[in-house]
Amino acid sequence: MQIMQDDPASALCAAAGSGDLSQVKRLIDNGVDPNKGDYDRRTALHLAAAEGNDKVCLFRLYVGLFRVYVHILFLVYVSLGLSSSRYTICAGVCGLF
């Protein structure tokens, strides 16, 4: 797919706008940043919501909330002086680094 190589954010936005949840999942799993916008700075969530694609919206929100949870978990571990090895494993699994 040529658009994926040239502009992965636009490919993700196009998939979200058309309601192609499997393509949205595939692109995010392959490292496309779901917070990046297309040529008009609209994000995948914006386009999915505008087109009424509820499943894509819910999936995108879930991905975002899971990452926020992992960051909060890390901050709690650090503030309590606990080992951050669990954070490292979890963050690696969900692609934070």
PAZAPA-4460 file (N, C-alpha, C; in steps of 0.05 Angstrom, whole numbers, plus 32768, in hexadecimal, padded with zeros to 4 digits):
% residues 97
    n_x    n_y    n_z   ca_x   ca_y   ca_z    c_x    c_y    c_z   seq   type   mol
   8011   7FE9   8000   8000   8000   8000   8012   8019   8000     1      M     A
   8011   8029   7FEC   8022   8040   7FE8   801E   8055   7FFD     2      Q     A
   8004   805B   8004   7FFF   8070   8017   800A   806A   8033     3      I     A
   800C   8050   803A   8017   8048   8053   8035   8050   8054     4      M     A
   8043   804C   803F   805F   8052   803E   8064   8070   803E     5      Q     A
   8053   8080   8031   8057   809C   802E   804D   80AB   8047     6      D     A
   8036   80A4   8051   802A   80B2   8067   8019   809F   8078     7      D     A
   8025   8092   808C   8016   807F   809C   7FFF   808B   80AB     8      P     A
   8002   80A4   80B4   7FEC   80B1   80C3   7FD4   80B4   80B1     9      A     A
   7FD8   80BB   8098   7FC1   80BE   8086   7FB4   80A3   8080    10      S     A
   7FC4   808E   807F   7FB9   8073   807B   7FA8   806B   8092    11      A     A
   7FB1   8072   80AA   7FA1   806C   80C2   7F88   807C   80C3    12      L     A
   7F89   8095   80BC   7F72   80A6   80BB   7F5D   809D   80A6    13      C     A
   7F67   8094   808F   7F55   808A   807A   7F47   8071   8084    14      A     A
   7F56   805F   8091   7F4A   8046   809B   7F35   804C   80B0    15      A     A
   7F3C   805F   80C2   7F29   8066   80D8   7F10   8073   80CC    16      A     A
   7F14   8085   80B9   7EFD   8092   80AC   7EEB   8080   809E    17      G     A
   7EF6   806B   8092   7EE5   8058   8083   7EDA   8041   8095    18      S     A
   7EE3   8041   80AE   7ED9   802D   80C1   7EE7   8012   80BF    19      G     A
   7EFE   8011   80B3   7F0D   7FF8   80B0   7F1D   7FF2   80CA    20      D     A
   7F10   7FE7   80DD   7F1C   7FE2   80F7   7F34   7FD0   80F6    21      L     A
   7F33   7FBB   80E5   7F4A   7FA9   80E3   7F63   7FB7   80D8    22      S     A
   7F5F   7FC9   80C6   7F76   7FD9   80BB   7F80   7FED   80D0    23      Q     A
   7F6E   7FF9   80DF   7F76   800B   80F5   7F87   7FFC   8109    24      V     A
   7F7E   7FE4   8112   7F8D   7FD4   8124   7FA9   7FCD   8119    25      K     A
   7FA9   7FC4   8100   7FC2   7FBC   80F3   7FD6   7FD3   80F2    26      R     A
   7FCD   7FEB   80EB   7FDF   8002   80E9   7FE9   800A   8104    27      L     A
   7FD8   800A   8118   7FE1   8011   8133   7FF5   7FFC   813E    28      I     A
   7FEF   7FE3   8139   8001   7FCD   8141   801C   7FCF   8134    29      D     A
   801C   7FDB   811C   8036   7FDE   810D   8044   7FF8   8113    30      N     A
   803A   8006   8128   8049   801E   8131   8040   8038   8127    31      G     A
   802A   803A   8119   8020   8054   8110   8014   8062   8128    32      V     A
   801D   807B   812C   8014   808B   8142   7FF7   8094   813E    33      D     A
   7FE5   808B   814F   7FC8   8092   814C   7FC2   80AF   8152    34      P     A
   7FD5   80BD   815D   7FD1   80D9   8164   7FD9   80EC   814E    35      N     A
   7FE6   80E2   8139   7FEE   80F2   8122   7FD6   80F7   8110    36      K     A
   7FD5   810E   8104   7FBF   8115   80F3   7FC6   8111   80D5    37      G     A
   7FB2   8114   80C5   7FB6   8112   80A8   7FBF   812D   809D    38      D     A
   7FBD   8131   8083   7FC6   814A   8077   7FB7   8162   8082    39      Y     A
   7F9F   815E   808D   7F8F   8174   8097   7F8F   8174   80B6    40      D     A
   7FA2   8165   80C2   7FA6   8163   80DF   7F8E   8156   80ED    41      R     A
   7F7E   8147   80DF   7F68   8138   80EC   7F73   811D   80F4    42      R     A
   7F6D   8114   810C   7F77   80FA   8116   7F64   80E4   810E    43      T     A
   7F6D   80CC   8112   7F5C   80B4   810C   7F43   80B5   811D    44      A     A
   7F45   80BD   8136   7F2D   80BF   8147   7F19   80D4   813C    45      L     A
   7F24   80EA   8134   7F13   8100   8129   7F04   80F5   8110    46      H     A
   7F11   80E8   80FE   7F04   80DF   80E6   7EF0   80C8   80EB    47      L     A
   7EF7   80B6   80FE   7EE5   80A1   8104   7ECC   80AC   8111    48      A     A
   7ECF   80BF   8123   7EB7   80CB   812F   7EA6   80DA   811B    49      A     A
   7EB3   80E9   8109   7EA4   80F8   80F5   7E94   80E6   80E3    50      A     A
   7E9E   80CE   80DE   7E90   80BB   80CC   7E7E   80A8   80DB    51      E     A
   7E7D   80AB   80F6   7E6B   809A   8106   7E75   807D   8109    52      G     A
   7E8F   8079   8107   7E9A   805E   810A   7EA0   8058   8128    53      N     A
   7E8C   8050   8136   7E8D   804C   8153   7EA3   8038   815B    54      D     A
   7EA5   8021   814D   7EB8   800D   8156   7ED5   8018   8154    55      K     A
   7EDB   8027   813F   7EF5   8032   813C   7EFA   8047   8152    56      V     A
   7EE6   8057   8158   7EE9   806B   816E   7EEF   805D   8188    57      C     A
   7EDF   8049   818F   7EE3   803B   81A8   7EFF   802D   81AA    58      L     A
   7F07   8021   8194   7F22   8015   8193   7F38   802A   8197    59      F     A
   7F35   8040   8189   7F49   8055   818C   7F4A   8061   81A8    60      R     A
   7F33   8064   81B4   7F33   806E   81D0   7F3F   805A   81E3    61      L     A
   7F39   8040   81DE   7F44   802B   81EF   7F63   802B   81ED    62      Y     A
   7F6E   802E   81D6   7F8B   802E   81D2   7F97   8046   81E2    63      V     A
   7F8A   805D   81DF   7F94   8074   81ED   7F92   8072   820C    64      G     A
   7F7C   8067   8216   7F78   8065   8232   7F8C   8050   823E    65      L     A
   7F91   803B   822F   7FA4   8026   8239   7FC0   8032   823C    66      F     A
   7FC8   8043   8229   7FE2   804F   822B   7FE4   8063   8242    67      R     A
   7FCE   8072   8247   7FCD   8084   825D   7FCF   8074   8277    68      V     A
   7FC1   805E   8279   7FC2   804D   8291   7FDF   8044   8296    69      Y     A
   7FED   803B   8282   8008   8032   8285   801A   8048   828F    70      V     A
   8017   8060   8285   8027   8077   828E   8021   807E   82AC    71      H     A
   8007   807D   82B3   8000   8082   82CF   800C   806D   82E1    72      I     A
   800B   8054   82D8   8016   803E   82E8   8034   8043   82ED    73      L     A
   8042   804C   82D8   805F   8052   82DB   8063   8068   82EF    74      F     A
   8053   807E   82EE   8056   8094   8301   8051   808B   831E    75      L     A
   803E   8079   8322   8039   806E   833C   8050   805E   8346    76      V     A
   805B   804D   8335   8072   803D   833C   808A   804F   8344    77      Y     A
   808F   8063   8334   80A5   8075   833A   80A1   8084   8354    78      V     A
   8089   808F   8357   8083   809F   836F   8085   808E   8389    79      S     A
   807F   8075   8387   8081   8063   839E   809C   8056   83A1    80      L     A
   80AE   805C   838F   80C9   8051   8390   80CA   8033   8389    81      G     A
   80B6   8029   837B   80B5   800D   8374   80C4   8008   835A    82      L     A
   80C9   7FEF   8354   80D6   7FE7   833C   80C4   7FED   8324    83      S     A
   80D0   7FF7   830E   80C1   7FFD   82F7   80C2   7FE7   82E2    84      S     A
   80CB   7FCF   82EA   80CE   7FBA   82D6   80B3   7FB1   82CB    85      S     A
   809E   7FB2   82DB   8083   7FAB   82D1   807A   7FC0   82BC    86      R     A
   8080   7FD9   82C2   807A   7FEE   82AE   8088   7FE9   8294    87      Y     A
   80A2   7FE3   8296   80B2   7FDE   827E   80A6   7FC8   826D    88      T     A
   809E   7FB2   827A   8092   7F9C   826B   8078   7FA4   825E    89      I     A
   8067   7FB1   826E   804D   7FBA   8264   8050   7FCE   824D    90      C     A
   8062   7FE1   8251   8066   7FF6   823D   8071   7FEA   8223    91      A     A
   8082   7FD6   8225   808C   7FC9   820E   8077   7FBA   81FF    92      G     A
   8065   7FAD   820E   804F   7F9E   8202   803C   7FB0   81F2    93      V     A
   8036   7FC8   81FE   8023   7FD9   81F0   8030   7FED   81DE    94      C     A
   804A   7FEB   81D9   8058   7FFA   81C5   805E   8017   81CD    95      G     A
   8063   801C   81E7   806A   8037   81EE   8087   803E   81E9    96      L     A
   8097   8029   81E6   80B3   802E   81DE   80BE   8015   81D1    97      F     A
***
